[in-house]
Amino acid sequence: GTLAWLQTWLDLVAVPATPAADKESAMGGGAFAYACQVLELLSRGDEELTSSLHRCSVLSVVGTRLLAGTTASNEELRTNWLPFATSAVSLIDALVGQEDPDRFTIQDPSLFRPVWTCYHRPESATMALLAVLERSFQQSQTFTGASLLHVHCVRALGHLARLAPAQATRVIRSKAPEYGVQVLRLAGYDEEATLAALHFLTQVALKAPLELKKPGVVDAVKGASDKLPRSESVRQAAAKLLTLC
């Protein structure tokens, strides 16, 4: 059954940001952000706990709340949107990026597809991540670098595109590939951000090669590799992506 503390957590975070009835009892956006941070710390790197969280539909709950908060104003959210979104996106990244312990039940673990990727289960998370990217780039055009929000967002979308074909189609039909290239340009000398963007764009290229055959994409990939010449991981990821562009 569901752990008692987890059920309490779910009851709290599932409350809408602006309920129609009892506004005072709603969990504010700030409290939701802290709750996401705690759960991310507990779940990241823990396959068994992450598997339990998926069985309890935590991904769907967080995705639904994040989407609602992203389309709301700061006043309705009762906190600043950026820390609210960053905490939720970080948790989603941890959940979708964690390997499933059941992958060893088949002969080739790399072909395993977790139960939570089936049908429409990850849809709310995907829609929320796409909305976050959209709002982030619409709100500001003066980024000095890729933020944690960008890094976790494109990395989570990359995992979703790899594991869930239906979500890959949703991602490709959005502006996410375009934003992924922007994140790559913003990454600069940040190796983690560069790898996240390269891996995301690779998933896009594998599913829809024409999406990355646009002017400037190849230069952005080569530029990212040139900025981190000592990183073997970046060099390999960039080389793989260039073969697909």
N, C-alpha and C positions, 0 to 999 in steps of 0.2 A: 504494500500500500504506500501511499504518499507519506513522506516524513512530515511530522507535525509542524516543524519549523518551516518547511517548504510550502505546505498548504497555507500557513499564515502569510508567507511572503507573496504567494499567488493571489490571495484575497486582497492584499494591500495594493499591489501593482496593477491589478485588473480594473481598479476603480478609474473611470474616465477622468480626464483632466478637469472637465467642467460638467459634472452630472446635473441633470435637469432638476432632480429632486433635492437631495440634501447636500448642498454645496460645502458646508462646513466639515462634513465627514470625509470628503474626498482627500486622497493622498496627493499633496502638491507635487509639482514637477521636481522640486529640489529633493524631496524625500525619495521620490522614484529614482532619481539619479544616484543617490547614495546606496539605495537598495541594489541597483544594477552593479555598482562598483564592488559591493561586498560579494555578490554572487559570482561576479567575474573572477575575483581573487580565489574563491573557493573552487571554481570549476575548471579554470585554465590548467591544463596538464593532467586533469583527473578524468580518465576515460569512463570509469564507472559512474561517477557523480553526473557527468555530462549526459550519459545515457539515461540516467534517471530523470534528469531535467527534460530531456526530449520526450520521454514517456508521459510526463506531466504537462506537455504542450507549452513549456516556458517560452520557446521561440515564437510561437504564435501570439502569446499574451504580450510579450515585450514588443513584437512587431506592431501589433494593433495599437498599443499605447503610444509608441514612438510616432506612428503615422498620424494619430490624432493630435499629438503635441506639435508635430511639425507643421500641420495646417492651422494651428491655433496661434494667437498672439501671445506675447510675453505676459500680458495682463491675465489672459485666460489660463495660461500655463502656471502662473504664479511663481515664475523664476525665469532666468535668462535661458534662451533656447539652446545656445551653444554647449554649455556643460551638460544640460539635459540630454541633448542628442549624442554628444560624445560618449557619455556613460552607457547609454542604451546600445549604441553601435558597437562599442567595445565588447559588450556582453554578447551580442549577436555574433561578432567575429570569433569570440572564444567558443561559442556553441557550435557553429557550422564548421570551424576549422579543426575541431578535435576528432581524432580517429575513433571509429566505433569498435568496441571490443569484440563485437560479433563478426568482424571482417575475417577472422581466422576460421570461420565455420565453412568457408568455401576454399577450393584449391588455390585460386589466385586472388589473394586479398585485395589487389589493386582494382579488381572488377566489382567489388562489393558496393552496394548502394544501400545506405541506411534507410530504415523504415520511415524516418521523419521527412525524407525527400519525396515520398510518394504522393501522387495526386496533388491536392491544393494545399497541403500542410505548410510548406514554407512560403506561400504566396504573400501573406501579410508582411513577413520580414523583408522579402524582396521589394515590395511596393514601398515600404518604409525607407529602405536604404536608397532607393531611386529618388524618393521625395527629399531626403536629406541632402543628397548631392545637388539636386536642382536648387533647393533653397540656399545652400551654402554658396554656390557660384553666382546666384542671382543677387544675393545680399551684398557681396563684395567682389570687386574686380581688382583689388590692390593687394593680393596676397604676396607676402615676402617669401613664402615657402609652403610646402605641403604640411598641413596640420595633422594632428592625431586623428581627427574626424575623417579627413580624406584617406589616410592610410588604412584605418580599420574598415572604412566603407568599401573601398575598392577591393581590399583583400577578402572581405566577406562576400561581396558580389562574385568574385572569382571562384570562391569555393562553391557557391550556389550554382553558378553556371556550369561548373565541372560535374557536380553531383546530380543536378536536377534538370533534365532537358527542357521541361516546360518553362522553368525559370530562366534558363539560358536564352530562350526565345524572347521572353519578356525584357530581359536586359538588353539584348541586341537591338530590339525595336525602340528602345528609349535613347536618351542622349548620353547614357552612361559611357559608351565607347569614346565619345568626344571628350567627356569630362576626365576619363582615364588618361587620355593623352595630355590633358592640361595638368593633371596630378604628376605625371612623369616629368613634365617640364618644370614644375614647381619643386620637385624633389631635390634638385641641385646635388649637393654632396651627401645627402641623407640616404644611406644604403638601404635601410629598412623601407623607406617610402619608395625608393626606386624599384626594389624587388617586388613590392606589393603591386605597383602599377604595371610592371612588366609581366608578372604572372596573370594579372587580370586581363591585360590586352592579349596575352597568348590564348586564353580561353575564348576570347571574342574571335580571334583569328581562326581558331580551330573550328568554331561553329559557323562563322560567316566571314571568310577571307576578304571579301570585297569591302567590308567595313573599314579595314585598315589600309586600303589602297588609295588613300586620299593624300593630297599634297601636305607635306610637313610631317607626316607620321614617321617615315623612315629617318628623317633628320633628327627628330626628337629621340628616337631609340638610339641612334648612333651617338648623339650628344650625351645621353644619359650614361652610356658605356664609357665614353671618353672621360667623363668627369670622375669616374671611379676605376682607374686602370688597374689598381691592385686588388680589386674585388673579383675573385674567380666566379663567384655566384652571379654577380651582375653580368660579367662577360658572357657566361654560358646562357643566361636567361635572355640577354639581348640578341645573341647569335641565333637562338632558337626562334625568337620572334621575327627576326629579319628574314629568315627562310620562309616564313608564312606571309610576309607582307607583299 
